[in-house]
C-alpha cells in the first residue's frame, strides 16, 4: 500500500527533486500550495492567515516541512530578516497545529534546518549534538527547530535536517557561482580558510528517504558529507573541473560592503560539520568527494 507524505516547500530546490523521487519509491505525495488546490494531490494552505485544509491530512505517514524564504535572496535589511524568520515559524507552527488537530497522527515529522545553527566555529568539529552558535542564522535555526519539536510530545518521531551547502546546477550557491567561475574570474571568499560543509542535492534526497524509513533516527541530523573542506579548496576544485584559473580572491571588506551582515554569516563564516548520525546508521553517500561531486552536478 502507498504511504502518504505531505510536503511543504515542494517547489523549492530540495522539494522539486524530492517529490518525483518519493513517487518513484511508491509514496503518494501531497503538496501544500498557497492557492486553491487544482489537483487531487494538492492541499491548500495560507500560513500568514493560519489556514490549512485538514480534510486530506488524516492517515498520513509523514510530514516533510521544507518551507522558508531564501536566506541569500537579498541583502539583509531589518524587514528581510523578519521575513526570513517569519517564513519559517509561521509555516512550521501551522503544521504543528494541524498535526495536533487531526485524529490519526503521522508516524514521522521531518523539518528542514541548516548548519547555520552552529554559527562561525572555525575548525571545531561539529557533530549532530554540538551546541548552537551565535548570530542571526543561529537564532533563526534555534527558533525554527524549537517550533518543529513541539510535535515530538505527541509521540511523533521528529527529525531536524540541518542542511549544509547543497550543490546543484539547478539552484543554490553553485548556480550563483558558475557564471564567474566559467568566465575565469572565480576565487576564494576572503582568505578562503573558512570551512564549507556541503552535500549534493542527490544525497540530500537520498538522506530524506533514509530518514523516512529509519525508525532509529530522531532529533538533529546533519546533512553534510563526512569531510568538510575550506572555501579555498572548494574554489580550486570548481575552477579545475571547469578548466579555468582560480586566482581572484574576493576581499572580505568588499564582500561586507556589498552584502553587509549577510557576508559575515553566509560567505565568510564557516563550520566543520560531520554527519555522525547518518554515518552511524549506515547511510552511504554517493558523492562524498568534491571533484567527483562537481563533475556529477555539472554533468561533466
N, C-alpha and C positions, 0 to 999 in steps of 0.2 A: 504493500500500500504506500502511496506517495505521502511523504511528510510535508506538511505545510510550513513555509517560512515567510515571515513578514519582514520586509526590508525598507528602512527609511534611508534617504540619500541614494536611491538606486540609480540616479542619473549622473552621479559623480564618477571620478576616476576609478575608484575601487568598485562601487556599485555596478557600473556598466559592464565590468569584466566578471563580477561575481554572479549576477543574475543568470546569464546563459550557462556558466559553469555548473551552478547548482541544478539547473534544469536538466543538464546533461547527466547529472548524477541521480536523477529521478525524483528530485524535490519539486513540489508545487510552490512556486514563488509568487507571493502577493506583494505588490509595491505600493507604498504610500505616496499619494500625489496631492499637490496643493491646488486642486481644481476639482470640479465634478468628475467622478470616475466615468471613463468611457469604455471600459472593458471589464470582463469578469475578474481579471487579476489585479485590478486597481482598487485601492481603498482611499477615499477622500479624507483629508485632514487639514487643519489650519492651526498650527502651533501658536501663532500670535493671538488667536481668538480662543485657544484652549478647546478646540473642537476636533473630534475624530469619530468616524463611523465604526461603532463597535460590533456591528452585525456580522462581520466576517472574521472577527478576531478570536472566537471560541475554537477550541480544538486545534490550536496552532502548536507545532512542535517547538519553534524557536523564533525569537525576535533578533534582528541584527540592525543596530542603530548606527548609521554612518553619516547622519546629518551634521552639518556645521559649515559656516561660511569660511571660505578660503582665507587662511591667515596671511597669505602672501599676495592677496589680491590687490591691495592698495596700501599707501602709506598709513601708518597707524596714528590717525588723529584720535582724539578722545571719543568721537562718535563711532569711528570704525572699531575701536577696541570694545566699546559697549555692544556693538552689533555682533562681533565675533563671539563674545561670551554669551549673549542672549540667544544666538542661533543654536547654541549647544544646550543651554539649560532649559529653554522653552520646549525644545523637541524631546529631550530626554524626560523631562518632568511629565509631559503629556503621555508618553509611552508608559511610564511608571504608573500613572493614574489609570490608564487603560487596562494594564495588567491587573491592577487592584480591583477593577470593576467587573472584569469578565469572570464567568463562573469556572471554566476549565482553564487553569493556568498553563502557560508554556513550560517546557522542561528546561530550556536554556535561554539566556539573555546575553547576547554579545554586544558590547558597547565599544565604539571607537574611542581612542585617546591617542596620545602621541608621546614620543620620547622627550618632547619639550617638558614633560613632567619633571625631569631630572635637572633641568637648568644647565648652566655652563659649569661643567665639572672637571675640565682638564683631562688628565689621563687616568682618573679614578675609574676602576672597573665597576659597572653598574648592572647588577642582576635584577631580576623582577621584584625583589623585596627591598631594593635600595630606597632610601628616604627621598622625598621630593626636594627639588632645588628651590631657588628663589627667583623672583621676577614675574613678569606678566604672564608668559606662557605657562609657567609652573602653576600659577594661581588659577588660570583657566582650566588646566587639566585636572587639578585637585577638585575644583567645584564640579566639573563635568563628571568625574568618576564618583564623587560622593553622591551625586544625584542618581546615577545608574545603580549604585549599590543598594538603593532603597528597595529594590525588588528581591534582594537576597533573603531577607527575613521571611518572605513568602514561601521559602523552600525551593526557589528557582536558582539553578546553577548559573552564576554570573561571572563573565569574563570581561576584563578591561584590556582591550587590544591596543597596546602602546606602539603605534606605527613609527618606524624610523623614516628616513627619506625614501620614498617609493619611486623606484626607477621604471620609467615607461616613456616610450616615444610619443604616447598619446596625450600626455599631460604631466603636471607636476614640475619639479625642479629641472629634470633632464631636458624636457621640451623647451624650457626657457633658456637653458644654457646652449643648446645646439647651434643657434644662428651665429653666436660669437665664436664658438669653437670651430665651426665649419669655415668661418672666414679667417681662421688662423689668429684670432685675437683673444682666445681663451686663456685663462690662467687662474692661479690660486687667489683666494679672497683673503685680504690682509696678509699675514705671514704664512698662511696655509697650514699652520700647525694644529688647528682645531680638528678634533675627531669628527668624522661623518659616520653615523650609524645608518646603514642603508639596507634595502631589500628590494628585489624585483617585484613588480605587480603580480607576476605569475605565482611567486612564492607566497605573496600575501593572500591571494585567493585560495591556494592550497592550504595555507595555515588556518584560514577561516573554516574551510571544510573539515580540517583536522579537529578544531575546537568543537564544532557542532556535534561530532560523534564520540569524542574522547571524554568520557564521564568523569575522569580524574582531574580534568583541567578546570580551574576556577581562579578568581581573583585576577591580579595584574599579570599580563603575558606580553613579554617583549617581542615585537615583530621586527627583528633585525637579523642580518647574517651573523655568524659566530665571531668574525674578525672585523672590527671596525677599522677604518683607515683614515689617514689625515686628508684634509681638503687638498693639500698639495699632491698627495699620491693619487687621489681621485682625478684631479685635473690633468696630471701627466698621463694617466691611463686613458682618459677620454680623448685627449689630443692624439695619443698614439694609435688608438683604434680608428680615428678619423684620418690618420696620416697627416696631421697638422702640427705646427710648432706649439710649444707651450712655454711662453716666457714673459707674458704681460700680466704681472700681478696687479690686482685692483687694490690700491692702498686703502687701509682701514678708514682713514679720515675722509676720503672721498665717498666711500660707501655710507658713512654716517651722515655726510652732508646730503646725499641723495635720498637715502631711505630712512633716516632718523633712527628712532628706537628699534625699528624692525631689523636694521642692520646688526645691531648688537645681539639680538635674540636669535635671528634666523641665519645670518650669514657668517658672523664672526664667533659665535658661541659654539661649543662642541661638547659632545658627551660620548663616552666609550661604553656603549650598551651591549650586553650579552643576552642572548635568548636562552637562558638557563632552563626554563620550564619546557620550552619546545624541544630543546635538545634532549633533556632528561626523559621526555615522554616518547622519544624515538622519531620525532619529525625529521625528515631528511630534506635539506634544501637542494633544489635543482641547480641553483646558480649562486654558490657561496663566494665565488672569486670574481673580482671586479672586472677584469678584462673580458672574460667569457660572458659575464652578465651584460656588459655594454654591447658586445657583439650580438648577443641574442636580442636585446631590446631594440637595437638599430637594424636588425636583420642583415648583419654583415658576415 
